[in-house]
Amino acid sequence: MTASTGLAAVACMERHDIGLAVLDVLMPGISGDAVAERLLRVNPDLPVILMTGASDDFTVASGLPVLRKPFPQEELVAAVHRLSGA
C-alpha cells in the first residue's frame, strides 16, 4: 500500500493490517518520524524503516533504522529482512 501524505499513512494503518512500514522522513502534512511514532503507539511491534535524503547529521530519537537516499534496492531488501526476521 502507498500513501502520499503522513496523515494518509496513519489512516492506512488504521484501516488495514500492515506488516511493515517504510516512510520518507519528509512527508507532506506530518513528518515520517512523527508518522512512525503514531503507528508504533497503535502497534509497538510494527517494523518501521525511515528513509531520507537529508545530510549525514540527521538522527532519529526513536532509534529506528534510517536509509540514506539514494540507496540500492538491495539495501532496502536487507533492512526489511533484518526487521522481519526473514
LUMDRENPA-343507 format. One line per field, with one value per atom (N, C-alpha, C): residue in three letters; chain; atom name; x, y, z. Coordinates in steps of 0.2 Angstrom, whole numbers, always signed. Each point is the difference from the previous one (the first is absolute). Example, Ala and Ser with C-alpha at 12.3 -4.5 7.8 and 13.67 -1.06 7.14 Angstrom:
LUMDRENPA-343507
aa: c(ALA	ALA	ALA	SER	SER	SER)
ch: c(A	A	A	A	A	A)
at: c(N	CA	C	N	CA	C)
x: c(+66	-4	+4	-2	+4	-4)
y: c(-28	+6	+6	+5	+6	+5)
z: c(+39	+0	+0	-4	+1	+3)
end
This chain:
LUMDRENPA-343507
aa: c(MET	MET	MET	THR	THR	THR	ALA	ALA	ALA	SER	SER	SER	THR	THR	THR	GLY	GLY	GLY	LEU	LEU	LEU	ALA	ALA	ALA	ALA	ALA	ALA	VAL	VAL	VAL	ALA	ALA	ALA	CYS	CYS	CYS	MET	MET	MET	GLU	GLU	GLU	ARG	ARG	ARG	HIS	HIS	HIS	ASP	ASP	ASP	ILE	ILE	ILE	GLY	GLY	GLY	LEU	LEU	LEU	ALA	ALA	ALA	VAL	VAL	VAL	LEU	LEU	LEU	ASP	ASP	ASP	VAL	VAL	VAL	LEU	LEU	LEU	MET	MET	MET	PRO	PRO	PRO	GLY	GLY	GLY	ILE	ILE	ILE	SER	SER	SER	GLY	GLY	GLY	ASP	ASP	ASP	ALA	ALA	ALA	VAL	VAL	VAL	ALA	ALA	ALA	GLU	GLU	GLU	ARG	ARG	ARG	LEU	LEU	LEU	LEU	LEU	LEU	ARG	ARG	ARG	VAL	VAL	VAL	ASN	ASN	ASN	PRO	PRO	PRO	ASP	ASP	ASP	LEU	LEU	LEU	PRO	PRO	PRO	VAL	VAL	VAL	ILE	ILE	ILE	LEU	LEU	LEU	MET	MET	MET	THR	THR	THR	GLY	GLY	GLY	ALA	ALA	ALA	SER	SER	SER	ASP	ASP	ASP	ASP	ASP	ASP	PHE	PHE	PHE	THR	THR	THR	VAL	VAL	VAL	ALA	ALA	ALA	SER	SER	SER	GLY	GLY	GLY	LEU	LEU	LEU	PRO	PRO	PRO	VAL	VAL	VAL	LEU	LEU	LEU	ARG	ARG	ARG	LYS	LYS	LYS	PRO	PRO	PRO	PHE	PHE	PHE	PRO	PRO	PRO	GLN	GLN	GLN	GLU	GLU	GLU	GLU	GLU	GLU	LEU	LEU	LEU	VAL	VAL	VAL	ALA	ALA	ALA	ALA	ALA	ALA	VAL	VAL	VAL	HIS	HIS	HIS	ARG	ARG	ARG	LEU	LEU	LEU	SER	SER	SER	GLY	GLY	GLY	ALA	ALA	ALA)
ch: c(A	A	A	A	A	A	A	A	A	A	A	A	A	A	A	A	A	A	A	A	A	A	A	A	A	A	A	A	A	A	A	A	A	A	A	A	A	A	A	A	A	A	A	A	A	A	A	A	A	A	A	A	A	A	A	A	A	A	A	A	A	A	A	A	A	A	A	A	A	A	A	A	A	A	A	A	A	A	A	A	A	A	A	A	A	A	A	A	A	A	A	A	A	A	A	A	A	A	A	A	A	A	A	A	A	A	A	A	A	A	A	A	A	A	A	A	A	A	A	A	A	A	A	A	A	A	A	A	A	A	A	A	A	A	A	A	A	A	A	A	A	A	A	A	A	A	A	A	A	A	A	A	A	A	A	A	A	A	A	A	A	A	A	A	A	A	A	A	A	A	A	A	A	A	A	A	A	A	A	A	A	A	A	A	A	A	A	A	A	A	A	A	A	A	A	A	A	A	A	A	A	A	A	A	A	A	A	A	A	A	A	A	A	A	A	A	A	A	A	A	A	A	A	A	A	A	A	A	A	A	A	A	A	A	A	A	A	A	A	A	A	A	A	A	A	A	A	A	A	A	A	A	A	A	A	A	A	A)
at: c(N	CA	C	N	CA	C	N	CA	C	N	CA	C	N	CA	C	N	CA	C	N	CA	C	N	CA	C	N	CA	C	N	CA	C	N	CA	C	N	CA	C	N	CA	C	N	CA	C	N	CA	C	N	CA	C	N	CA	C	N	CA	C	N	CA	C	N	CA	C	N	CA	C	N	CA	C	N	CA	C	N	CA	C	N	CA	C	N	CA	C	N	CA	C	N	CA	C	N	CA	C	N	CA	C	N	CA	C	N	CA	C	N	CA	C	N	CA	C	N	CA	C	N	CA	C	N	CA	C	N	CA	C	N	CA	C	N	CA	C	N	CA	C	N	CA	C	N	CA	C	N	CA	C	N	CA	C	N	CA	C	N	CA	C	N	CA	C	N	CA	C	N	CA	C	N	CA	C	N	CA	C	N	CA	C	N	CA	C	N	CA	C	N	CA	C	N	CA	C	N	CA	C	N	CA	C	N	CA	C	N	CA	C	N	CA	C	N	CA	C	N	CA	C	N	CA	C	N	CA	C	N	CA	C	N	CA	C	N	CA	C	N	CA	C	N	CA	C	N	CA	C	N	CA	C	N	CA	C	N	CA	C	N	CA	C	N	CA	C	N	CA	C	N	CA	C	N	CA	C	N	CA	C	N	CA	C	N	CA	C	N	CA	C	N	CA	C	N	CA	C)
x: c(+4	-4	+4	-2	+4	-5	+4	-4	+4	-3	+4	+1	-3	+1	+1	+2	+1	-7	-5	-6	-4	+2	-3	+3	+6	+4	-3	-2	-3	-7	-4	-6	+0	+5	+1	+1	+4	+2	-6	-5	-6	-5	+0	-4	+2	+7	+2	+5	+1	+6	+6	+4	+7	+5	+5	+5	+7	+1	+6	-1	+3	-1	+7	+0	+6	-2	+2	-2	+6	-2	+5	-1	+6	+0	-4	+1	-3	-7	-5	-7	-4	-5	-4	-5	-1	-5	+4	+2	+4	+6	+6	+6	-1	+5	+0	+1	+5	+1	-6	-4	-6	-5	+0	-5	+2	+7	+2	-2	+1	-2	-7	-5	-7	-1	+3	-1	+2	+6	+3	-5	-3	-5	-6	-2	-5	+2	+6	+3	+8	+2	+7	+4	-2	+4	+1	-3	+0	+7	+3	+7	-1	+4	+0	+7	+1	+6	-1	+4	+0	+5	-2	+5	+1	+6	+0	+6	-1	+6	+3	-1	+3	+7	+3	+8	+1	+6	+3	-2	-1	-1	-7	-5	-6	-1	-3	-1	-7	-2	-7	+0	-3	+0	-2	-5	-3	+5	+6	+4	-2	-5	-2	+5	+1	+5	-2	+5	+0	+4	-3	+3	+2	+6	+1	+0	-4	-2	+6	+2	-3	+4	-4	+3	-2	+4	-2	-5	-4	-6	+2	+6	+2	+1	+1	+1	-7	-5	-7	-2	+1	-2	+4	+6	+4	-3	-2	-3	-7	-4	-6	+1	+5	+1	+2	+5	+2	-6	-4	-6	-5	-1	-6	+3	+6	+3	+0	-1	+0	+8)
y: c(-6	+6	+6	+5	+7	+5	+5	+6	+6	+5	+6	+6	-1	+5	-4	+3	-3	-2	+4	-1	-6	-1	-5	-7	+1	-7	-2	+5	-2	-3	+3	-2	-7	-1	-7	-5	+1	-4	-2	+5	-1	-4	+0	-4	-7	-1	-6	-3	-7	-3	+1	+4	+1	-4	-3	-4	+4	+5	+4	+7	+5	+6	+3	+3	+3	+7	+5	+7	+5	+5	+5	+5	+3	+4	+7	+2	+6	-2	+0	-1	+6	+1	+6	-1	+5	+0	-1	-6	-2	-4	+0	-3	-8	-3	-7	-3	+4	-3	+1	+6	+1	-5	-2	-6	-6	-2	-6	+0	+6	+0	-2	+3	-2	-7	-3	-7	-4	+2	-5	+1	+5	+0	-5	+0	-5	-7	-1	-7	+1	-1	+1	-5	-6	-5	+1	+5	+2	+1	-3	+2	+6	+5	+6	+2	+2	+2	+7	+5	+7	+1	+4	+2	+7	+3	+7	+2	+5	+3	+6	+1	+5	-2	+5	+0	-6	-1	-6	+1	+7	+1	-1	-3	-1	-6	+0	-6	+0	-6	-1	-2	+4	-2	-7	-2	-7	-6	+2	-6	-4	+2	-4	+0	-5	+0	+5	+3	+6	-2	+0	-1	+6	+2	+6	+0	+4	+0	+4	-3	-5	-7	-5	-7	-5	-5	-6	-4	-3	-4	-5	-3	-5	+2	+7	+2	+0	+2	+0	-7	-5	-7	-3	+2	-2	+2	+7	+3	-3	-2	-3	-7	-4	-7	+1	+5	+0	+2	+4	+2	-6	-3	-5	-7	-1	-6	-5	+2	-5	-2)
z: c(+0	+0	+0	-3	+0	+3	+2	+3	-2	-2	-3	+6	+5	+6	+6	+5	+7	+3	-1	+3	-4	-6	-4	+2	+2	+2	+7	+4	+7	-1	-5	-1	-3	-5	-3	+5	+5	+6	+4	+1	+4	-4	-7	-3	-3	+0	-2	+4	+0	+4	-4	+3	-3	+3	-4	+3	+1	-4	+0	-3	+3	-3	-2	-6	-3	-1	+3	+0	-1	-5	-1	+6	+2	+5	-2	-6	-2	-4	+4	-3	+1	-5	+1	+6	+4	+5	+7	+1	+6	-2	+3	-2	+1	-4	+1	+7	+3	+7	+5	-1	+4	-2	-7	-2	+4	+0	+3	+7	+4	+7	+1	-5	+1	-1	-6	-1	+5	+3	+6	+6	+1	+6	-1	-7	-1	+0	-3	-1	+2	+6	+3	-4	-2	-4	-7	-3	-7	-2	-5	-2	-5	+2	-4	-2	-7	-3	-2	+2	-3	-5	-5	-5	-1	-1	-1	-5	-3	-4	+4	+6	+4	+2	+2	+1	+5	+1	+4	+8	+2	+7	+2	-5	+2	+5	+5	+5	+2	+2	+2	+7	+5	+7	+2	-4	+1	-1	-4	-1	-6	-4	-6	-5	-4	-5	-6	-2	-5	-6	-6	-6	-3	-3	-3	-7	-3	-7	-4	-6	-3	+3	+0	+2	-5	+0	-5	+3	-5	+2	+5	-1	+5	+7	+1	+7	+3	-4	+3	+1	-4	+1	+6	+1	+6	+6	+0	+6	+2	-5	+1	+2	-2	+3	+7	+2	+6	+5	-2	+5	+0	-6	+0	+3	+1	+2	-5	-7	-5	-2)
end
